[in-house]
Each structure stands twice: as C-alpha cells, then as structure tokens.
Amino acid sequence: METALEERGWQVMARRGDPFPEVALSSGSWRLELHNGGLLNTTTLVAKRSTAPCDEAFRRAEETQGPRG
C-alpha cells in the first residue's frame, strides 16, 4: 500500500519500526497513517485532513458540545 501511494505522489513524512511497522504519508492537506497490527495480521489506515475551515468547525463543536459531543 505504501509503495502504491508513493507512486501516486504521496510523500513519506515519518517511519517507525518497533515493535510494529508504522508510516505517515502526506499529500496536500491530507495525512495518512499506516499501522501494521503485528500478530493479528491486520493493517490500520487513518486519514486526517487539516484545513482552516475544518479546524474551525471542530473548535466550535467543542465549545458548544464539549470534547465528547
């Protein structure tokens, strides 16, 4: 998956290997985190996007509802 993303222009921003491999990639305002689940033979993909309108919406939601909604 990492190789396919890099071929499509994503850049590796961070990499850790102990005890399970993890890599963070970015493209524009998007950041992806890939985690190997180790013994469970699973992979987790977390996508995050940070833009001013998005950050503002989260800030307003926390002010009105609290951090747990």
DSSP file (Angstrom, degrees, kcal/mol; ACC not computed):
  #  RESIDUE AA STRUCTURE BP1 BP2  ACC     N-H-->O    O-->H-N    N-H-->O    O-->H-N    TCO  KAPPA ALPHA  PHI   PSI    X-CA   Y-CA   Z-CA
    1    1 A M     >        0   0    0      0, 0.0     4,-2.3     0, 0.0     5,-0.2   0.000 360.0 360.0 360.0 -42.9    0.0    0.0    0.0
    2    2 A E  H  >  +     0   0    0      1,-0.2     4,-2.4     2,-0.2     5,-0.2   0.924 360.0  49.0 -59.6 -45.1    2.8    2.4    0.9
    3    3 A T  H  > S+     0   0    0      1,-0.2     4,-2.2     2,-0.2    -1,-0.2   0.908 110.0  51.3 -62.3 -43.0    4.5    1.9   -2.5
    4    4 A A  H  > S+     0   0    0      1,-0.2     4,-0.8     2,-0.2    -1,-0.2   0.893 110.9  48.6 -62.6 -40.3    1.3    2.4   -4.4
    5    5 A L  H ><>S+     0   0    0     -4,-2.3     5,-2.3     1,-0.2     3,-0.7   0.912 110.1  50.9 -66.8 -42.0    0.7    5.7   -2.5
    6    6 A E  H ><5S+     0   0    0     -4,-2.4     3,-1.7     1,-0.2    -2,-0.2   0.886 105.7  56.3 -62.4 -37.8    4.2    6.9   -3.2
    7    7 A E  H 3<5S+     0   0    0     -4,-2.2    -1,-0.2     1,-0.3    -2,-0.2   0.735 105.3  53.9 -64.6 -21.8    3.7    6.2   -6.9
    8    8 A R  T <<5S-     0   0    0     -4,-0.8    -1,-0.3    -3,-0.7    -2,-0.2   0.207 131.7 -90.2 -98.8  13.9    0.7    8.5   -6.8
    9    9 A G  T < 5S+     0   0    0     -3,-1.7    -3,-0.2     1,-0.3     2,-0.2   0.441  77.5 142.4  98.7   0.3    2.6   11.4   -5.3
   10   10 A W      < -     0   0    0     -5,-2.3     2,-0.4    -6,-0.1    -1,-0.3  -0.516  40.9-141.0 -73.6 144.0    2.3   10.8   -1.5
   11   11 A Q  E     -A   26   0A   0     15,-2.6    15,-2.3    -2,-0.2     2,-0.4  -0.901  11.6-122.4-111.0 134.5    5.4   11.7    0.5
   12   12 A V  E     +A   25   0A   0     -2,-0.4    13,-0.3    13,-0.2     3,-0.1  -0.615  31.8 173.7 -72.7 125.0    6.7    9.7    3.5
   13   13 A M  E     +     0   0A   0     11,-3.4     2,-0.3    -2,-0.4    12,-0.2   0.707  63.1   2.9-104.1 -29.1    6.9   12.0    6.5
   14   14 A A  E     -A   24   0A   0     10,-1.5    10,-2.5     2,-0.0    -1,-0.4  -0.991  56.6-167.5-157.2 153.5    7.8    9.6    9.3
   15   15 A R  E     +A   23   0A   0     -2,-0.3     2,-0.3     8,-0.2     8,-0.2  -0.984   5.3 178.5-147.9 133.8    8.6    5.9    9.7
   16   16 A R  E     -A   22   0A   0      6,-2.4     6,-2.7    -2,-0.3    -2,-0.0  -0.960   6.2-177.3-131.0 152.4    8.8    3.8   12.9
   17   17 A G        +     0   0    0     -2,-0.3    -1,-0.1     4,-0.2     6,-0.0   0.521  36.6 119.8-129.6  -6.3    9.6    0.1   13.0
   18   18 A D  S    S-     0   0    0      1,-0.2    -1,-0.1     2,-0.1     2,-0.1  -0.949  92.7 -16.6-119.7 135.0    9.5   -1.2   16.6
   19   19 A P  S    S+     0   0    0      0, 0.0    -1,-0.2     0, 0.0    19,-0.0  -0.957 143.0   9.4 -81.6 -15.2    7.7   -3.2   17.6
   20   20 A F  S    S-     0   0    0     -2,-0.1    -2,-0.1    18,-0.0    -4,-0.1  -0.964  85.7-100.9-125.5 142.1    5.3   -3.0   14.6
   21   21 A P        +     0   0    0      0, 0.0    15,-2.4     0, 0.0     2,-0.3  -0.308  42.2 174.7 -62.7 138.4    5.9   -1.0   11.4
   22   22 A E  E     -AB  16  35A   0     -6,-2.7    -6,-2.4    13,-0.2     2,-0.3  -0.990   6.7-176.0-140.2 145.5    4.2    2.4   11.0
   23   23 A V  E     -AB  15  34A   0     11,-2.0    11,-2.9    -2,-0.3     2,-0.4  -0.998  12.3-153.6-143.5 142.0    4.5    5.0    8.3
   24   24 A A  E     -AB  14  33A   0    -10,-2.5   -11,-3.4    -2,-0.3   -10,-1.5  -0.966  17.4-177.9-115.6 130.8    3.0    8.5    7.9
   25   25 A L  E     -AB  12  32A   0      7,-2.8     7,-2.8    -2,-0.4     2,-0.3  -0.894   6.1-159.9-124.6 155.3    2.5   10.0    4.4
   26   26 A S  E     +AB  11  31A   0    -15,-2.3   -15,-2.6    -2,-0.3     2,-0.3  -0.978  16.0 174.9-137.8 153.0    1.2   13.3    3.3
   27   27 A S  E >   - B   0  30A   0      3,-2.1     3,-2.0    -2,-0.3     2,-0.2  -0.826  69.4 -46.8-153.4 110.9   -0.3   14.9    0.2
   28   28 A G  T 3  S-     0   0    0     -2,-0.3    -1,-0.1     1,-0.3    21,-0.0  -0.456 124.8 -17.5  62.4-128.9   -1.6   18.4    0.3
   29   29 A S  T 3  S+     0   0    0     -2,-0.2    21,-2.0    -3,-0.1     2,-0.3   0.389 119.9  96.7 -89.3   3.8   -3.7   18.9    3.5
   30   30 A W  E <   -BC  27  49A   0     -3,-2.0    -3,-2.1    19,-0.2     2,-0.4  -0.711  50.7-171.8 -96.3 145.3   -4.1   15.1    3.9
   31   31 A R  E     -BC  26  48A   0     17,-2.7    17,-2.8    -2,-0.3     2,-0.4  -0.998   4.7-163.6-133.7 130.4   -2.1   12.9    6.2
   32   32 A L  E     -BC  25  47A   0     -7,-2.8    -7,-2.8    -2,-0.4     2,-0.5  -0.922   2.4-162.0-113.7 139.9   -2.3    9.1    6.2
   33   33 A E  E     -BC  24  46A   0     13,-2.4    13,-2.4    -2,-0.4     2,-0.5  -0.987   4.6-164.1-122.0 123.2   -1.0    6.8    8.9
   34   34 A L  E     -BC  23  45A   0    -11,-2.9   -11,-2.0    -2,-0.5     2,-0.4  -0.916   8.3-174.0-106.8 128.4   -0.5    3.1    8.1
   35   35 A H  E     -BC  22  44A   0      9,-2.6     9,-2.7    -2,-0.5     2,-0.5  -0.985  19.3-140.4-125.8 130.1   -0.1    0.7   11.1
   36   36 A N  E     - C   0  43A   0    -15,-2.4     7,-0.2    -2,-0.4     4,-0.0  -0.777  12.3-145.4 -86.3 129.2    0.8   -3.0   10.9
   37   37 A G    >   -     0   0    0      5,-4.4     3,-1.3    -2,-0.5     2,-0.3   0.416  26.2-152.7 -78.1   2.1   -1.3   -4.9   13.5
   38   38 A G  G >  S+     0   0    0      4,-0.3     3,-2.0     1,-0.3    -1,-0.2  -0.454  72.7  12.6  69.7-124.3    1.5   -7.4   14.2
   39   39 A L  G 3  S+     0   0    0     -2,-0.3    -1,-0.3     1,-0.3    -2,-0.1   0.728 123.4  62.8 -63.9 -23.3    0.4  -10.8   15.4
   40   40 A L  G <  S-     0   0    0     -3,-1.3    -1,-0.3     2,-0.1    -2,-0.2   0.540 101.6-132.8 -80.2  -5.0   -3.2  -10.1   14.5
   41   41 A N    <   +     0   0    0     -3,-2.0     2,-0.3     1,-0.2    -2,-0.1   0.913  60.3 131.4  54.8  48.1   -2.2   -9.8   10.8
   42   42 A T        -     0   0    0     -4,-0.1    -5,-4.4     2,-0.0     2,-0.4  -0.881  46.5-149.1-126.8 159.1   -4.2   -6.5   10.4
   43   43 A T  E     -C   36   0A   0     -2,-0.3     2,-0.4    -7,-0.2    -7,-0.2  -0.993   8.5-156.3-127.6 137.3   -3.4   -3.2    8.9
   44   44 A T  E     -C   35   0A   0     -9,-2.7    -9,-2.6    -2,-0.4     2,-0.5  -0.944   3.8-166.0-114.6 134.9   -5.0    0.1   10.0
   45   45 A L  E     -C   34   0A   0     -2,-0.4     2,-0.5   -11,-0.2   -11,-0.2  -0.984   4.3-172.2-120.7 121.1   -5.2    3.2    7.8
   46   46 A V  E     -C   33   0A   0    -13,-2.4   -13,-2.4    -2,-0.5     2,-0.5  -0.964   5.1-162.6-115.0 124.5   -6.0    6.5    9.4
   47   47 A A  E     +C   32   0A   0     -2,-0.5     2,-0.4   -15,-0.2   -15,-0.2  -0.909  10.4 179.9-108.6 133.1   -6.8    9.5    7.2
   48   48 A K  E     -C   31   0A   0    -17,-2.8   -17,-2.7    -2,-0.5     2,-0.4  -0.975   9.8-166.9-130.9 144.5   -6.6   13.0    8.6
   49   49 A R  E     -C   30   0A   0     -2,-0.4     2,-0.5   -19,-0.2   -19,-0.2  -0.998   2.1-166.8-132.8 132.6   -7.2   16.4    6.9
   50   50 A S        +     0   0    0    -21,-2.0     2,-0.3    -2,-0.4    -2,-0.0  -0.943  23.3 145.4-124.2 111.4   -6.3   19.7    8.4
   51   51 A T     >  -     0   0    0     -2,-0.5     4,-2.9     1,-0.1     5,-0.3  -0.932  58.0-106.6-135.9 161.0   -7.6   22.9    6.9
   52   52 A A  H  > S+     0   0    0     -2,-0.3     4,-2.4     1,-0.2     5,-0.2   0.921 119.2  47.4 -57.2 -48.0   -8.7   26.2    8.4
   53   53 A P  H  > S+     0   0    0      0, 0.0     4,-2.0     0, 0.0    -1,-0.2   0.892 114.4  48.1 -61.8 -37.6  -12.5   25.6    7.9
   54   54 A C  H  > S+     0   0    0      2,-0.2     4,-2.1     1,-0.2    -2,-0.2   0.940 112.2  47.8 -66.8 -47.5  -12.2   22.0    9.3
   55   55 A D  H  X S+     0   0    0     -4,-2.9     4,-2.2     1,-0.2    -1,-0.2   0.898 111.9  51.0 -59.9 -40.8  -10.2   23.2   12.4
   56   56 A E  H  X S+     0   0    0     -4,-2.4     4,-2.5    -5,-0.3    -1,-0.2   0.891 107.8  52.4 -65.1 -40.3  -12.7   26.0   13.0
   57   57 A A  H  X S+     0   0    0     -4,-2.0     4,-2.2     1,-0.2    -1,-0.2   0.905 110.5  47.6 -63.7 -41.6  -15.6   23.5   12.8
   58   58 A F  H  X S+     0   0    0     -4,-2.1     4,-2.3     2,-0.2    -1,-0.2   0.898 111.0  51.8 -65.5 -39.9  -14.0   21.3   15.4
   59   59 A R  H  X S+     0   0    0     -4,-2.2     4,-1.9     1,-0.2    -2,-0.2   0.930 111.3  46.5 -62.2 -45.6  -13.3   24.2   17.7
   60   60 A R  H  X S+     0   0    0     -4,-2.5     4,-1.9     1,-0.2     5,-0.2   0.902 111.3  52.2 -63.6 -41.0  -16.9   25.4   17.5
   61   61 A A  H  X>S+     0   0    0     -4,-2.2     4,-2.9     1,-0.2     5,-0.6   0.909 109.6  48.8 -63.2 -41.8  -18.2   21.9   18.2
   62   62 A E  H  X5S+     0   0    0     -4,-2.3     4,-1.3     1,-0.2    -1,-0.2   0.874 110.3  51.9 -66.0 -36.4  -16.0   21.5   21.3
   63   63 A E  H  <5S+     0   0    0     -4,-1.9    -1,-0.2    -5,-0.2    -2,-0.2   0.868 120.3  32.9 -66.6 -36.0  -17.1   24.9   22.6
   64   64 A T  H  <5S+     0   0    0     -4,-1.9    -2,-0.2    -5,-0.1    -1,-0.2   0.790 136.1  19.7 -92.7 -30.2  -20.8   24.1   22.3
   65   65 A Q  H  <5S-     0   0    0     -4,-2.9     3,-0.2    -5,-0.2    -3,-0.2   0.593 100.6-119.1-117.0 -15.5  -20.9   20.3   23.0
   66   66 A G    ><< -     0   0    0     -4,-1.3     3,-1.4    -5,-0.6    -1,-0.2  -0.191  46.2 -63.5  88.8 168.9  -17.7   19.5   24.8
   67   67 A P  T 3  S+     0   0    0      0, 0.0    -1,-0.2     0, 0.0    -5,-0.1   0.695 134.6  47.1 -67.9 -19.9  -14.9   17.1   23.6
   68   68 A R  T 3         0   0    0     -3,-0.2    -2,-0.1    -6,-0.1    -6,-0.1   0.384 360.0 360.0-103.5   4.7  -17.2   14.0   23.6
   69   69 A G    <         0   0    0     -3,-1.4    -3,-0.1    -8,-0.1    -7,-0.0   0.488 360.0 360.0  70.7 360.0  -20.2   15.6   21.8
